[in-house]
């Protein structure tokens, strides 16, 4: 099933980005390219931290039962 997102009049001349977190779609609306870049940097930092923690967990996982 596909969902169509229609821009509102407030969003028409702005930067709109869709992102998926595995459960929910988010529609982010940015006024300027700088605001978009700052949000992308924040999301990249979160993803880098996640990947680091995932790598550490997989490296140190003993495979035992809990």
PQR file of N, CA, C, O and H, with PARSE charges and radii, in Angstrom:
ATOM      1  N   UNK A   1       0.844  -1.174   0.000 -0.4000 1.5000
ATOM      2  CA  UNK A   1       0.000   0.000   0.000 -0.0000 2.0000
ATOM      3  C   UNK A   1       0.890   1.237   0.000  0.5500 1.7000
ATOM      4  O   UNK A   1       1.889   1.286   0.717 -0.5500 1.4000
ATOM      5  N   UNK A   2       0.538   2.215  -0.785 -0.4000 1.5000
ATOM      6  CA  UNK A   2       1.296   3.453  -0.874 -0.0000 2.0000
ATOM      7  C   UNK A   2       0.515   4.582  -0.224  0.5500 1.7000
ATOM      8  O   UNK A   2      -0.713   4.636  -0.298 -0.5500 1.4000
ATOM      9  H   UNK A   2      -0.274   2.176  -1.367  0.4000 1.0000
ATOM     10  N   UNK A   3       1.237   5.464   0.399 -0.4000 1.5000
ATOM     11  CA  UNK A   3       0.614   6.627   1.015 -0.0000 2.0000
ATOM     12  C   UNK A   3       1.121   7.871   0.287  0.5500 1.7000
ATOM     13  O   UNK A   3       2.317   8.007   0.030 -0.5500 1.4000
ATOM     14  H   UNK A   3       2.234   5.420   0.459  0.4000 1.0000
ATOM     15  N   UNK A   4       0.221   8.754  -0.032 -0.4000 1.5000
ATOM     16  CA  UNK A   4       0.583   9.988  -0.729 -0.0000 2.0000
ATOM     17  C   UNK A   4       0.537  11.130   0.275  0.5500 1.7000
ATOM     18  O   UNK A   4      -0.428  11.286   1.024 -0.5500 1.4000
ATOM     19  H   UNK A   4      -0.750   8.644   0.177  0.4000 1.0000
ATOM     20  N   UNK A   5       1.591  11.915   0.272 -0.4000 1.5000
ATOM     21  CA  UNK A   5       1.667  13.064   1.162 -0.0000 2.0000
ATOM     22  C   UNK A   5       1.549  14.319   0.316  0.5500 1.7000
ATOM     23  O   UNK A   5       2.357  14.549  -0.584 -0.5500 1.4000
ATOM     24  H   UNK A   5       2.375  11.788  -0.337  0.4000 1.0000
ATOM     25  N   UNK A   6       0.555  15.118   0.602 -0.4000 1.5000
ATOM     26  CA  UNK A   6       0.359  16.365  -0.130 -0.0000 2.0000
ATOM     27  C   UNK A   6       0.915  17.520   0.686  0.5500 1.7000
ATOM     28  O   UNK A   6       0.626  17.658   1.875 -0.5500 1.4000
ATOM     29  H   UNK A   6      -0.101  14.932   1.333  0.4000 1.0000
ATOM     30  N   UNK A   7       1.711  18.339   0.031 -0.4000 1.5000
ATOM     31  CA  UNK A   7       2.270  19.503   0.712 -0.0000 2.0000
ATOM     32  C   UNK A   7       1.180  20.528   0.987  0.5500 1.7000
ATOM     33  O   UNK A   7       0.294  20.757   0.164 -0.5500 1.4000
ATOM     34  H   UNK A   7       1.946  18.226  -0.934  0.4000 1.0000
ATOM     35  N   UNK A   8       1.268  21.137   2.158 -0.4000 1.5000
ATOM     36  CA  UNK A   8       0.350  22.219   2.479 -0.0000 2.0000
ATOM     37  C   UNK A   8       0.884  23.511   1.873  0.5500 1.7000
ATOM     38  O   UNK A   8       2.009  23.546   1.375 -0.5500 1.4000
ATOM     39  H   UNK A   8       1.988  20.951   2.827  0.4000 1.0000
ATOM     40  N   UNK A   9       0.100  24.548   1.913 -0.4000 1.5000
ATOM     41  CA  UNK A   9       0.551  25.836   1.383 -0.0000 2.0000
ATOM     42  C   UNK A   9       1.767  26.351   2.134  0.5500 1.7000
ATOM     43  O   UNK A   9       2.617  27.014   1.541 -0.5500 1.4000
ATOM     44  H   UNK A   9      -0.814  24.520   2.317  0.4000 1.0000
ATOM     45  N   UNK A  10       1.869  26.060   3.430 -0.4000 1.5000
ATOM     46  CA  UNK A  10       3.017  26.499   4.227 -0.0000 2.0000
ATOM     47  C   UNK A  10       4.296  25.777   3.817  0.5500 1.7000
ATOM     48  O   UNK A  10       5.387  26.324   3.973 -0.5500 1.4000
ATOM     49  H   UNK A  10       1.178  25.521   3.912  0.4000 1.0000
ATOM     50  N   UNK A  11       4.178  24.561   3.297 -0.4000 1.5000
ATOM     51  CA  UNK A  11       5.338  23.745   2.969 -0.0000 2.0000
ATOM     52  C   UNK A  11       5.791  23.882   1.510  0.5500 1.7000
ATOM     53  O   UNK A  11       6.862  23.385   1.159 -0.5500 1.4000
ATOM     54  H   UNK A  11       3.291  24.117   3.170  0.4000 1.0000
ATOM     55  N   UNK A  12       5.024  24.525   0.675 -0.4000 1.5000
ATOM     56  CA  UNK A  12       5.263  24.514  -0.774 -0.0000 2.0000
ATOM     57  C   UNK A  12       6.647  24.987  -1.189  0.5500 1.7000
ATOM     58  O   UNK A  12       7.255  24.333  -2.038 -0.5500 1.4000
ATOM     59  H   UNK A  12       4.155  24.929   0.960  0.4000 1.0000
ATOM     60  N   UNK A  13       7.180  26.055  -0.664 -0.4000 1.5000
ATOM     61  CA  UNK A  13       8.475  26.576  -1.101 -0.0000 2.0000
ATOM     62  C   UNK A  13       9.573  26.294  -0.098  0.5500 1.7000
ATOM     63  O   UNK A  13      10.523  27.067   0.021 -0.5500 1.4000
ATOM     64  H   UNK A  13       6.687  26.586   0.025  0.4000 1.0000
ATOM     65  N   UNK A  14       9.449  25.195   0.622 -0.4000 1.5000
ATOM     66  CA  UNK A  14      10.433  24.836   1.629 -0.0000 2.0000
ATOM     67  C   UNK A  14      11.058  23.491   1.278  0.5500 1.7000
ATOM     68  O   UNK A  14      10.615  22.820   0.345 -0.5500 1.4000
ATOM     69  H   UNK A  14       8.677  24.567   0.525  0.4000 1.0000
ATOM     70  N   UNK A  15      12.073  23.104   2.014 -0.4000 1.5000
ATOM     71  CA  UNK A  15      12.741  21.822   1.810 -0.0000 2.0000
ATOM     72  C   UNK A  15      11.984  20.774   2.632  0.5500 1.7000
ATOM     73  O   UNK A  15      11.864  20.908   3.850 -0.5500 1.4000
ATOM     74  H   UNK A  15      12.433  23.649   2.772  0.4000 1.0000
ATOM     75  N   UNK A  16      11.485  19.750   1.979 -0.4000 1.5000
ATOM     76  CA  UNK A  16      10.735  18.689   2.651 -0.0000 2.0000
ATOM     77  C   UNK A  16      11.494  17.382   2.453  0.5500 1.7000
ATOM     78  O   UNK A  16      11.862  17.026   1.334 -0.5500 1.4000
ATOM     79  H   UNK A  16      11.583  19.641   0.990  0.4000 1.0000
ATOM     80  N   UNK A  17      11.720  16.678   3.552 -0.4000 1.5000
ATOM     81  CA  UNK A  17      12.453  15.418   3.500 -0.0000 2.0000
ATOM     82  C   UNK A  17      11.635  14.348   4.221  0.5500 1.7000
ATOM     83  O   UNK A  17      11.111  14.582   5.310 -0.5500 1.4000
ATOM     84  H   UNK A  17      11.421  16.967   4.461  0.4000 1.0000
ATOM     85  N   UNK A  18      11.535  13.187   3.610 -0.4000 1.5000
ATOM     86  CA  UNK A  18      10.869  12.065   4.262 -0.0000 2.0000
ATOM     87  C   UNK A  18      11.946  11.128   4.785  0.5500 1.7000
ATOM     88  O   UNK A  18      12.955  10.895   4.119 -0.5500 1.4000
ATOM     89  H   UNK A  18      11.960  12.996   2.725  0.4000 1.0000
ATOM     90  N   UNK A  19      11.729  10.596   5.971 -0.4000 1.5000
ATOM     91  CA  UNK A  19      12.655   9.599   6.510 -0.0000 2.0000
ATOM     92  C   UNK A  19      11.852   8.504   7.197  0.5500 1.7000
ATOM     93  O   UNK A  19      10.730   8.724   7.653 -0.5500 1.4000
ATOM     94  H   UNK A  19      10.909  10.785   6.512  0.4000 1.0000
ATOM     95  N   UNK A  20      12.440   7.341   7.260 -0.4000 1.5000
ATOM     96  CA  UNK A  20      11.801   6.146   7.799 -0.0000 2.0000
ATOM     97  C   UNK A  20      12.668   5.615   8.920  0.5500 1.7000
ATOM     98  O   UNK A  20      13.870   5.428   8.734 -0.5500 1.4000
ATOM     99  H   UNK A  20      13.352   7.162   6.891  0.4000 1.0000
ATOM    100  N   UNK A  21      12.085   5.370  10.074 -0.4000 1.5000
ATOM    101  CA  UNK A  21      12.878   4.864  11.198 -0.0000 2.0000
ATOM    102  C   UNK A  21      12.624   3.383  11.462  0.5500 1.7000
ATOM    103  O   UNK A  21      12.990   2.869  12.519 -0.5500 1.4000
ATOM    104  H   UNK A  21      11.108   5.521  10.225  0.4000 1.0000
ATOM    105  N   UNK A  22      12.005   2.703  10.513 -0.4000 1.5000
ATOM    106  CA  UNK A  22      11.727   1.287  10.672 -0.0000 2.0000
ATOM    107  C   UNK A  22      10.314   1.026  11.161  0.5500 1.7000
ATOM    108  O   UNK A  22       9.838  -0.109  11.114 -0.5500 1.4000
ATOM    109  H   UNK A  22      11.708   3.121   9.655  0.4000 1.0000
ATOM    110  N   UNK A  23       9.644   2.062  11.627 -0.4000 1.5000
ATOM    111  CA  UNK A  23       8.289   1.921  12.141 -0.0000 2.0000
ATOM    112  C   UNK A  23       7.377   3.035  11.634  0.5500 1.7000
ATOM    113  O   UNK A  23       6.189   2.816  11.398 -0.5500 1.4000
ATOM    114  H   UNK A  23      10.031   2.983  11.666  0.4000 1.0000
ATOM    115  N   UNK A  24       7.935   4.216  11.470 -0.4000 1.5000
ATOM    116  CA  UNK A  24       7.130   5.391  11.159 -0.0000 2.0000
ATOM    117  C   UNK A  24       7.810   6.246  10.101  0.5500 1.7000
ATOM    118  O   UNK A  24       9.035   6.369  10.082 -0.5500 1.4000
ATOM    119  H   UNK A  24       8.900   4.394  11.661  0.4000 1.0000
ATOM    120  N   UNK A  25       7.015   6.832   9.228 -0.4000 1.5000
ATOM    121  CA  UNK A  25       7.522   7.828   8.294 -0.0000 2.0000
ATOM    122  C   UNK A  25       7.481   9.192   8.971  0.5500 1.7000
ATOM    123  O   UNK A  25       6.515   9.533   9.654 -0.5500 1.4000
ATOM    124  H   UNK A  25       6.020   6.732   9.244  0.4000 1.0000
ATOM    125  N   UNK A  26       8.527   9.953   8.775 -0.4000 1.5000
ATOM    126  CA  UNK A  26       8.565  11.324   9.284 -0.0000 2.0000
ATOM    127  C   UNK A  26       8.729  12.272   8.113  0.5500 1.7000
ATOM    128  O   UNK A  26       9.520  12.006   7.207 -0.5500 1.4000
ATOM    129  H   UNK A  26       9.312   9.676   8.220  0.4000 1.0000
ATOM    130  N   UNK A  27       8.000  13.363   8.117 -0.4000 1.5000
ATOM    131  CA  UNK A  27       8.133  14.402   7.116 -0.0000 2.0000
ATOM    132  C   UNK A  27       8.726  15.618   7.809  0.5500 1.7000
ATOM    133  O   UNK A  27       8.077  16.246   8.646 -0.5500 1.4000
ATOM    134  H   UNK A  27       7.357  13.579   8.852  0.4000 1.0000
ATOM    135  N   UNK A  28       9.956  15.942   7.455 -0.4000 1.5000
ATOM    136  CA  UNK A  28      10.628  17.085   8.051 -0.0000 2.0000
ATOM    137  C   UNK A  28      10.565  18.243   7.069  0.5500 1.7000
ATOM    138  O   UNK A  28      10.823  18.074   5.877 -0.5500 1.4000
ATOM    139  H   UNK A  28      10.483  15.432   6.775  0.4000 1.0000
ATOM    140  N   UNK A  29      10.222  19.414   7.573 -0.4000 1.5000
ATOM    141  CA  UNK A  29      10.133  20.613   6.747 -0.0000 2.0000
ATOM    142  C   UNK A  29      11.162  21.609   7.253  0.5500 1.7000
ATOM    143  O   UNK A  29      11.201  21.935   8.440 -0.5500 1.4000
ATOM    144  H   UNK A  29      10.012  19.552   8.541  0.4000 1.0000
ATOM    145  N   UNK A  30      12.001  22.091   6.331 -0.4000 1.5000
ATOM    146  CA  UNK A  30      13.074  23.010   6.692 -0.0000 2.0000
ATOM    147  C   UNK A  30      12.916  24.332   5.956  0.5500 1.7000
ATOM    148  O   UNK A  30      12.540  24.369   4.785 -0.5500 1.4000
ATOM    149  H   UNK A  30      11.969  21.827   5.367  0.4000 1.0000
ATOM    150  N   UNK A  31      13.211  25.408   6.664 -0.4000 1.5000
ATOM    151  CA  UNK A  31      13.134  26.739   6.078 -0.0000 2.0000
ATOM    152  C   UNK A  31      14.342  27.023   5.187  0.5500 1.7000
ATOM    153  O   UNK A  31      14.202  27.619   4.119 -0.5500 1.4000
ATOM    154  H   UNK A  31      13.517  25.377   7.615  0.4000 1.0000
ATOM    155  N   UNK A  32      15.533  26.595   5.628 -0.4000 1.5000
ATOM    156  CA  UNK A  32      16.765  26.928   4.913 -0.0000 2.0000
ATOM    157  C   UNK A  32      17.623  25.686   4.734  0.5500 1.7000
ATOM    158  O   UNK A  32      17.420  24.667   5.394 -0.5500 1.4000
ATOM    159  H   UNK A  32      15.647  26.111   6.496  0.4000 1.0000
ATOM    160  N   UNK A  33      18.583  25.795   3.833 -0.4000 1.5000
ATOM    161  CA  UNK A  33      19.526  24.708   3.603 -0.0000 2.0000
ATOM    162  C   UNK A  33      20.390  24.478   4.841  0.5500 1.7000
ATOM    163  O   UNK A  33      20.755  23.339   5.130 -0.5500 1.4000
ATOM    164  H   UNK A  33      18.748  26.624   3.298  0.4000 1.0000
ATOM    165  N   UNK A  34      20.721  25.537   5.574 -0.4000 1.5000
ATOM    166  CA  UNK A  34      21.526  25.415   6.787 -0.0000 2.0000
ATOM    167  C   UNK A  34      20.789  24.612   7.861  0.5500 1.7000
ATOM    168  O   UNK A  34      21.386  23.783   8.548 -0.5500 1.4000
ATOM    169  H   UNK A  34      20.424  26.463   5.339  0.4000 1.0000
ATOM    170  N   UNK A  35      19.502  24.866   7.994 -0.4000 1.5000
ATOM    171  CA  UNK A  35      18.685  24.124   8.959 -0.0000 2.0000
ATOM    172  C   UNK A  35      18.639  22.643   8.581  0.5500 1.7000
ATOM    173  O   UNK A  35      18.719  21.770   9.446 -0.5500 1.4000
ATOM    174  H   UNK A  35      19.017  25.540   7.436  0.4000 1.0000
ATOM    175  N   UNK A  36      18.509  22.371   7.283 -0.4000 1.5000
ATOM    176  CA  UNK A  36      18.511  20.996   6.790 -0.0000 2.0000
ATOM    177  C   UNK A  36      19.852  20.330   7.085  0.5500 1.7000
ATOM    178  O   UNK A  36      19.892  19.192   7.554 -0.5500 1.4000
ATOM    179  H   UNK A  36      18.444  23.080   6.580  0.4000 1.0000
ATOM    180  N   UNK A  37      20.946  21.032   6.812 -0.4000 1.5000
ATOM    181  CA  UNK A  37      22.287  20.481   7.029 -0.0000 2.0000
ATOM    182  C   UNK A  37      22.523  20.172   8.504  0.5500 1.7000
ATOM    183  O   UNK A  37      23.124  19.148   8.829 -0.5500 1.4000
ATOM    184  H   UNK A  37      20.913  21.956   6.432  0.4000 1.0000
ATOM    185  N   UNK A  38      22.056  21.042   9.401 -0.4000 1.5000
ATOM    186  CA  UNK A  38      22.216  20.816  10.841 -0.0000 2.0000
ATOM    187  C   UNK A  38      21.447  19.572  11.285  0.5500 1.7000
ATOM    188  O   UNK A  38      21.955  18.784  12.083 -0.5500 1.4000
ATOM    189  H   UNK A  38      21.567  21.873   9.137  0.4000 1.0000
ATOM    190  N   UNK A  39      20.245  19.391  10.783 -0.4000 1.5000
ATOM    191  CA  UNK A  39      19.447  18.208  11.134 -0.0000 2.0000
ATOM    192  C   UNK A  39      20.085  16.940  10.569  0.5500 1.7000
ATOM    193  O   UNK A  39      20.110  15.905  11.236 -0.5500 1.4000
ATOM    194  H   UNK A  39      19.832  20.031  10.135  0.4000 1.0000
ATOM    195  N   UNK A  40      20.600  17.019   9.340 -0.4000 1.5000
ATOM    196  CA  UNK A  40      21.253  15.856   8.741 -0.0000 2.0000
ATOM    197  C   UNK A  40      22.500  15.485   9.537  0.5500 1.7000
ATOM    198  O   UNK A  40      22.783  14.302   9.723 -0.5500 1.4000
ATOM    199  H   UNK A  40      20.579  17.859   8.798  0.4000 1.0000
ATOM    200  N   UNK A  41      23.241  16.473  10.004 -0.4000 1.5000
ATOM    201  CA  UNK A  41      24.429  16.211  10.823 -0.0000 2.0000
ATOM    202  C   UNK A  41      24.032  15.512  12.122  0.5500 1.7000
ATOM    203  O   UNK A  41      24.692  14.566  12.551 -0.5500 1.4000
ATOM    204  H   UNK A  41      23.011  17.435   9.853  0.4000 1.0000
ATOM    205  N   UNK A  42      22.947  15.985  12.746 -0.4000 1.5000
ATOM    206  CA  UNK A  42      22.461  15.368  13.980 -0.0000 2.0000
ATOM    207  C   UNK A  42      22.064  13.907  13.735  0.5500 1.7000
ATOM    208  O   UNK A  42      22.405  13.032  14.531 -0.5500 1.4000
ATOM    209  H   UNK A  42      22.411  16.754  12.397  0.4000 1.0000
ATOM    210  N   UNK A  43      21.357  13.645  12.655 -0.4000 1.5000
ATOM    211  CA  UNK A  43      20.943  12.276  12.338 -0.0000 2.0000
ATOM    212  C   UNK A  43      22.147  11.389  12.016  0.5500 1.7000
ATOM    213  O   UNK A  43      22.164  10.214  12.382 -0.5500 1.4000
ATOM    214  H   UNK A  43      21.080  14.355  12.008  0.4000 1.0000
ATOM    215  N   UNK A  44      23.151  11.942  11.336 -0.4000 1.5000
ATOM    216  CA  UNK A  44      24.358  11.185  11.034 -0.0000 2.0000
ATOM    217  C   UNK A  44      25.107  10.810  12.307  0.5500 1.7000
ATOM    218  O   UNK A  44      25.635   9.703  12.410 -0.5500 1.4000
ATOM    219  H   UNK A  44      23.138  12.897  11.039  0.4000 1.0000
ATOM    220  N   UNK A  45      25.159  11.727  13.281 -0.4000 1.5000
ATOM    221  CA  UNK A  45      25.816  11.439  14.560 -0.0000 2.0000
ATOM    222  C   UNK A  45      25.087  10.333  15.320  0.5500 1.7000
ATOM    223  O   UNK A  45      25.723   9.463  15.915 -0.5500 1.4000
ATOM    224  H   UNK A  45      24.731  12.626  13.197  0.4000 1.0000
ATOM    225  N   UNK A  46      23.766  10.365  15.299 -0.4000 1.5000
ATOM    226  CA  UNK A  46      22.968   9.327  15.948 -0.0000 2.0000
ATOM    227  C   UNK A  46      23.238   7.977  15.284  0.5500 1.7000
ATOM    228  O   UNK A  46      23.415   6.967  15.967 -0.5500 1.4000
ATOM    229  H   UNK A  46      23.249  11.072  14.815  0.4000 1.0000
ATOM    230  N   UNK A  47      23.268   7.964  13.958 -0.4000 1.5000
ATOM    231  CA  UNK A  47      23.517   6.722  13.227 -0.0000 2.0000
ATOM    232  C   UNK A  47      24.922   6.195  13.493  0.5500 1.7000
ATOM    233  O   UNK A  47      25.105   4.987  13.643 -0.5500 1.4000
ATOM    234  H   UNK A  47      23.125   8.784  13.404  0.4000 1.0000
ATOM    235  N   UNK A  48      25.912   7.074  13.553 -0.4000 1.5000
ATOM    236  CA  UNK A  48      27.289   6.650  13.833 -0.0000 2.0000
ATOM    237  C   UNK A  48      27.389   6.033  15.224  0.5500 1.7000
ATOM    238  O   UNK A  48      28.066   5.021  15.407 -0.5500 1.4000
ATOM    239  H   UNK A  48      25.763   8.055  13.431  0.4000 1.0000
ATOM    240  N   UNK A  49      26.725   6.632  16.197 -0.4000 1.5000
ATOM    241  CA  UNK A  49      26.722   6.095  17.561 -0.0000 2.0000
ATOM    242  C   UNK A  49      26.045   4.722  17.591  0.5500 1.7000
ATOM    243  O   UNK A  49      26.524   3.805  18.259 -0.5500 1.4000
ATOM    244  H   UNK A  49      26.176   7.454  16.048  0.4000 1.0000
ATOM    245  N   UNK A  50      24.936   4.585  16.870 -0.4000 1.5000
ATOM    246  CA  UNK A  50      24.241   3.304  16.789 -0.0000 2.0000
ATOM    247  C   UNK A  50      25.147   2.229  16.189  0.5500 1.7000
ATOM    248  O   UNK A  50      25.246   1.124  16.722 -0.5500 1.4000
ATOM    249  H   UNK A  50      24.547   5.330  16.328  0.4000 1.0000
ATOM    250  N   UNK A  51      25.805   2.557  15.083 -0.4000 1.5000
ATOM    251  CA  UNK A  51      26.680   1.586  14.425 -0.0000 2.0000
ATOM    252  C   UNK A  51      27.844   1.197  15.333  0.5500 1.7000
ATOM    253  O   UNK A  51      28.236   0.031  15.369 -0.5500 1.4000
ATOM    254  H   UNK A  51      25.725   3.455  14.649  0.4000 1.0000
ATOM    255  N   UNK A  52      28.398   2.160  16.066 -0.4000 1.5000
ATOM    256  CA  UNK A  52      29.493   1.879  16.991 -0.0000 2.0000
ATOM    257  C   UNK A  52      29.034   0.928  18.090  0.5500 1.7000
ATOM    258  O   UNK A  52      29.721  -0.042  18.408 -0.5500 1.4000
ATOM    259  H   UNK A  52      28.079   3.107  16.037  0.4000 1.0000
ATOM    260  N   UNK A  53      27.870   1.210  18.667 -0.4000 1.5000
ATOM    261  CA  UNK A  53      27.337   0.354  19.728 -0.0000 2.0000
ATOM    262  C   UNK A  53      26.986  -1.034  19.201  0.5500 1.7000
ATOM    263  O   UNK A  53      27.195  -2.034  19.887 -0.5500 1.4000
ATOM    264  H   UNK A  53      27.311   1.999  18.409  0.4000 1.0000
ATOM    265  N   UNK A  54      26.457  -1.091  17.993 -0.4000 1.5000
ATOM    266  CA  UNK A  54      26.110  -2.378  17.381 -0.0000 2.0000
ATOM    267  C   UNK A  54      27.376  -3.214  17.155  0.5500 1.7000
ATOM    268  O   UNK A  54      27.402  -4.409  17.449 -0.5500 1.4000
ATOM    269  H   UNK A  54      26.287  -0.278  17.436  0.4000 1.0000
ATOM    270  N   UNK A  55      28.421  -2.571  16.632 -0.4000 1.5000
ATOM    271  CA  UNK A  55      29.682  -3.269  16.394 -0.0000 2.0000
ATOM    272  C   UNK A  55      30.271  -3.784  17.705  0.5500 1.7000
ATOM    273  O   UNK A  55      30.755  -4.915  17.760 -0.5500 1.4000
ATOM    274  H   UNK A  55      28.400  -1.601  16.393  0.4000 1.0000
ATOM    275  N   UNK A  56      30.235  -2.970  18.761 -0.4000 1.5000
ATOM    276  CA  UNK A  56      30.748  -3.364  20.071 -0.0000 2.0000
ATOM    277  C   UNK A  56      29.956  -4.553  20.615  0.5500 1.7000
ATOM    278  O   UNK A  56      30.532  -5.513  21.127 -0.5500 1.4000
ATOM    279  H   UNK A  56      29.842  -2.051  18.716  0.4000 1.0000
ATOM    280  N   UNK A  57      28.637  -4.479  20.498 -0.4000 1.5000
ATOM    281  CA  UNK A  57      27.788  -5.556  20.990 -0.0000 2.0000
ATOM    282  C   UNK A  57      28.078  -6.866  20.258  0.5500 1.7000
ATOM    283  O   UNK A  57      28.245  -7.911  20.886 -0.5500 1.4000
ATOM    284  H   UNK A  57      28.168  -3.699  20.082  0.4000 1.0000
ATOM    285  N   UNK A  58      28.137  -6.801  18.937 -0.4000 1.5000
ATOM    286  CA  UNK A  58      28.369  -8.020  18.164 -0.0000 2.0000
ATOM    287  C   UNK A  58      29.763  -8.585  18.424  0.5500 1.7000
ATOM    288  O   UNK A  58      29.944  -9.803  18.432 -0.5500 1.4000
ATOM    289  H   UNK A  58      28.002  -5.952  18.427  0.4000 1.0000
ATOM    290  N   UNK A  59      30.737  -7.725  18.633 -0.4000 1.5000
ATOM    291  CA  UNK A  59      32.098  -8.167  18.917 -0.0000 2.0000
ATOM    292  C   UNK A  59      32.184  -8.865  20.268  0.5500 1.7000
ATOM    293  O   UNK A  59      32.922  -9.839  20.419 -0.5500 1.4000
ATOM    294  H   UNK A  59      30.591  -6.736  18.627  0.4000 1.0000
ATOM    295  N   UNK A  60      31.431  -8.369  21.253 -0.4000 1.5000
ATOM    296  CA  UNK A  60      31.511  -8.883  22.610 -0.0000 2.0000
ATOM    297  C   UNK A  60      30.401  -9.844  23.002  0.5500 1.7000
ATOM    298  O   UNK A  60      30.345 -10.307  24.141 -0.5500 1.4000
ATOM    299  H   UNK A  60      30.832  -7.578  21.130  0.4000 1.0000
ATOM    300  N   UNK A  61      29.525 -10.141  22.062 -0.4000 1.5000
ATOM    301  CA  UNK A  61      28.418 -11.059  22.327 -0.0000 2.0000
ATOM    302  C   UNK A  61      28.954 -12.481  22.430  0.5500 1.7000
ATOM    303  O   UNK A  61      29.659 -12.955  21.539 -0.5500 1.4000
ATOM    304  H   UNK A  61      29.571  -9.765  21.137  0.4000 1.0000
ATOM    305  N   UNK A  62      28.621 -13.142  23.504 -0.4000 1.5000
ATOM    306  CA  UNK A  62      29.116 -14.505  23.721 -0.0000 2.0000
ATOM    307  C   UNK A  62      28.207 -15.569  23.139  0.5500 1.7000
ATOM    308  O   UNK A  62      28.597 -16.731  23.030 -0.5500 1.4000
ATOM    309  H   UNK A  62      28.049 -12.757  24.228  0.4000 1.0000
ATOM    310  N   UNK A  63      26.993 -15.178  22.765 -0.4000 1.5000
ATOM    311  CA  UNK A  63      26.079 -16.137  22.167 -0.0000 2.0000
ATOM    312  C   UNK A  63      25.382 -17.030  23.170  0.5500 1.7000
ATOM    313  O   UNK A  63      24.767 -18.024  22.784 -0.5500 1.4000
ATOM    314  H   UNK A  63      26.676 -14.234  22.854  0.4000 1.0000
ATOM    315  N   UNK A  64      25.461 -16.703  24.445 -0.4000 1.5000
ATOM    316  CA  UNK A  64      24.822 -17.508  25.475 -0.0000 2.0000
ATOM    317  C   UNK A  64      23.346 -17.173  25.639  0.5500 1.7000
ATOM    318  O   UNK A  64      22.840 -16.230  25.031 -0.5500 1.4000
ATOM    319  H   UNK A  64      25.960 -15.895  24.759  0.4000 1.0000
ATOM    320  N   UNK A  65      22.675 -17.942  26.454 -0.4000 1.5000
ATOM    321  CA  UNK A  65      21.270 -17.679  26.738 -0.0000 2.0000
ATOM    322  C   UNK A  65      21.175 -16.757  27.947  0.5500 1.7000
ATOM    323  O   UNK A  65      22.069 -16.721  28.793 -0.5500 1.4000
ATOM    324  H   UNK A  65      23.087 -18.709  26.947  0.4000 1.0000
ATOM    325  N   UNK A  66      20.115 -16.042  28.007 -0.4000 1.5000
ATOM    326  CA  UNK A  66      19.952 -15.070  29.101 -0.0000 2.0000
ATOM    327  C   UNK A  66      18.892 -15.501  30.057  0.5500 1.7000
ATOM    328  O   UNK A  66      18.622 -14.804  31.035 -0.5500 1.4000
ATOM    329  H   UNK A  66      19.389 -16.071  27.320  0.4000 1.0000
TER
END
